[in-house]
Amino acid sequence: MPQPLAYLIDDVARRHGQVQVRTVGCCLVSDDEALLTEILSTRSLKALKLVRLAPTVLASDKPPSETLGALRTAGYAPASAQADGSRSIELPPRHKAAPAQVNAEPAPFNADDYRIEPAQLAAMLVEDRA
């Protein structure tokens, strides 16, 4: 085998695998290293399979929504972020009330039903006091 080819093969073999590609569901980023260390060691979050990538970055095996839910259940208050790092606003789903049942035909208004004679009203008021 020619010497330049042997050098090339040795160089490729030496560099192979220096960069690894992992699947990551999402990343947790915080300036508070102690908080991330606490999260990393929280037993109830073991299912997230958290890995420290840097002092201020953890990677989760789960998707963002599941990771956010697990963190909130564990008592943390995480904020969701866009891919560019800007914070996103989460709106809770709204539940609409069922429409009210409306009668097909309302009862006709009869003013006589609401009229009362003064003497009759006085008698009713006296009876309520007795």
Backbone torsions as a table, in degrees:
resi	resn	phi	psi	omega
1	MET	NA	134.8	180.0
2	PRO	-64.2	144.9	-176.8
3	GLN	-59.4	-43.2	177.9
4	PRO	-59.6	-36.8	178.9
5	LEU	-68.8	-39.1	177.6
6	ALA	-62.8	-42.5	177.2
7	TYR	-62.3	-42.0	-179.7
8	LEU	-63.2	-44.7	179.5
9	ILE	-64.2	-42.7	179.0
10	ASP	-63.7	-39.8	-179.9
11	ASP	-65.9	-43.0	178.6
12	VAL	-65.0	-42.1	180.0
13	ALA	-64.3	-37.8	-179.9
14	ARG	-67.4	-37.1	-175.7
15	ARG	-88.9	-14.9	-177.5
16	HIS	-62.8	128.8	176.8
17	GLY	86.6	1.7	177.4
18	GLN	-67.5	-28.0	175.0
19	VAL	-112.0	124.8	179.1
20	GLN	-115.0	146.4	179.4
21	VAL	-112.0	125.0	179.3
22	ARG	-117.3	151.9	172.4
23	THR	-86.5	129.9	-179.7
24	VAL	-128.8	132.6	177.4
25	GLY	-74.4	-44.4	178.4
26	CYS	-168.1	170.9	179.5
27	CYS	-120.0	145.5	173.2
28	LEU	-107.2	125.7	-177.0
29	VAL	-123.8	132.5	178.0
30	SER	-155.8	147.0	174.2
31	ASP	-77.2	-15.7	-178.0
32	ASP	-90.6	96.6	-178.2
33	GLU	-63.5	-36.9	-179.5
34	ALA	-64.4	-38.5	178.0
35	LEU	-63.5	-43.9	179.4
36	LEU	-66.0	-35.6	176.2
37	THR	-64.8	-40.9	176.9
38	GLU	-62.5	-45.9	178.9
39	ILE	-61.5	-41.4	-179.4
40	LEU	-62.2	-32.1	-177.3
41	SER	-98.3	3.8	179.3
42	THR	-74.6	122.0	-175.7
43	ARG	-62.1	-38.2	-177.0
44	SER	-68.9	-10.8	179.7
45	LEU	-104.5	11.1	-179.3
46	LYS	-60.8	-30.8	-179.2
47	ALA	-64.5	-20.7	178.9
48	LEU	-74.4	-14.7	-179.0
49	LYS	52.4	55.3	-177.7
50	LEU	-71.4	140.8	178.2
51	VAL	-132.9	135.4	177.8
52	ARG	-81.4	121.9	177.2
53	LEU	-95.4	-31.1	179.7
54	ALA	-156.5	169.4	-179.7
55	PRO	-56.0	-28.8	-177.7
56	THR	-113.7	15.2	-177.2
57	VAL	-137.7	128.5	171.1
58	LEU	-117.0	149.1	175.4
59	ALA	-113.5	139.6	178.5
60	SER	-111.5	147.0	178.0
61	ASP	-79.4	-17.8	-174.7
62	LYS	-96.1	160.3	177.5
63	PRO	-67.1	161.9	-176.4
64	PRO	-54.5	-44.0	-177.0
65	SER	-63.1	-41.2	179.6
66	GLU	-69.9	-38.1	178.5
67	THR	-66.0	-44.7	177.2
68	LEU	-59.5	-44.6	179.5
69	GLY	-61.7	-43.8	179.8
70	ALA	-65.6	-40.7	178.7
71	LEU	-64.6	-41.5	179.7
72	ARG	-67.3	-39.3	177.9
73	THR	-63.7	-34.3	179.8
74	ALA	-78.5	-3.4	175.9
75	GLY	101.0	6.6	177.4
76	TYR	-92.5	164.3	-179.1
77	ALA	-123.5	72.5	-178.5
78	PRO	-76.0	156.2	175.1
79	ALA	-114.4	141.8	177.5
80	SER	-80.7	146.2	-179.5
81	ALA	-131.4	153.0	175.5
82	GLN	-77.1	171.4	179.4
83	ALA	-62.3	-28.8	-179.6
84	ASP	-84.8	0.3	178.2
85	GLY	97.1	-10.8	178.9
86	SER	-74.7	147.2	-178.6
87	ARG	-72.9	143.2	176.5
88	SER	-108.2	151.5	-179.3
89	ILE	-100.1	124.4	179.7
90	GLU	-99.8	125.3	176.6
91	LEU	-104.3	127.7	178.5
92	PRO	-66.3	149.6	179.3
93	PRO	-63.7	139.7	179.5
94	ARG	-94.1	139.9	177.3
95	HIS	-110.3	120.8	-179.7
96	LYS	-88.1	142.2	176.8
97	ALA	-72.8	150.9	178.0
98	ALA	-66.6	144.4	179.8
99	PRO	-62.4	144.2	-179.5
100	ALA	-68.4	145.1	177.3
101	GLN	-75.9	124.3	-179.5
102	VAL	-111.1	129.7	176.6
103	ASN	-64.5	144.5	-179.1
104	ALA	-62.9	-44.5	179.9
105	GLU	-131.6	115.2	177.7
106	PRO	-69.2	154.5	179.2
107	ALA	-64.7	141.1	179.6
108	PRO	-66.1	144.6	179.5
109	PHE	-78.9	130.0	178.3
110	ASN	-125.5	108.5	-177.3
111	ALA	-61.7	-28.8	-179.6
112	ASP	-64.2	-25.8	179.5
113	ASP	-67.0	-22.8	-175.0
114	TYR	-105.6	0.7	179.9
115	ARG	-91.9	142.2	176.9
116	ILE	-141.6	140.4	179.8
117	GLU	-72.1	144.8	179.8
118	PRO	-57.0	-41.4	-179.7
119	ALA	-64.0	-39.3	179.0
120	GLN	-65.8	-41.4	177.7
121	LEU	-62.4	-44.4	179.1
122	ALA	-61.4	-42.7	179.8
123	ALA	-62.3	-40.5	-179.8
124	MET	-66.2	-39.1	-179.9
125	LEU	-68.2	-38.1	179.0
126	VAL	-68.3	-39.2	-179.7
127	GLU	-65.0	-37.3	-179.6
128	ASP	-65.8	-30.1	-179.1
129	ARG	-79.5	-24.8	-173.6
130	ALA	-77.7	NA	NA
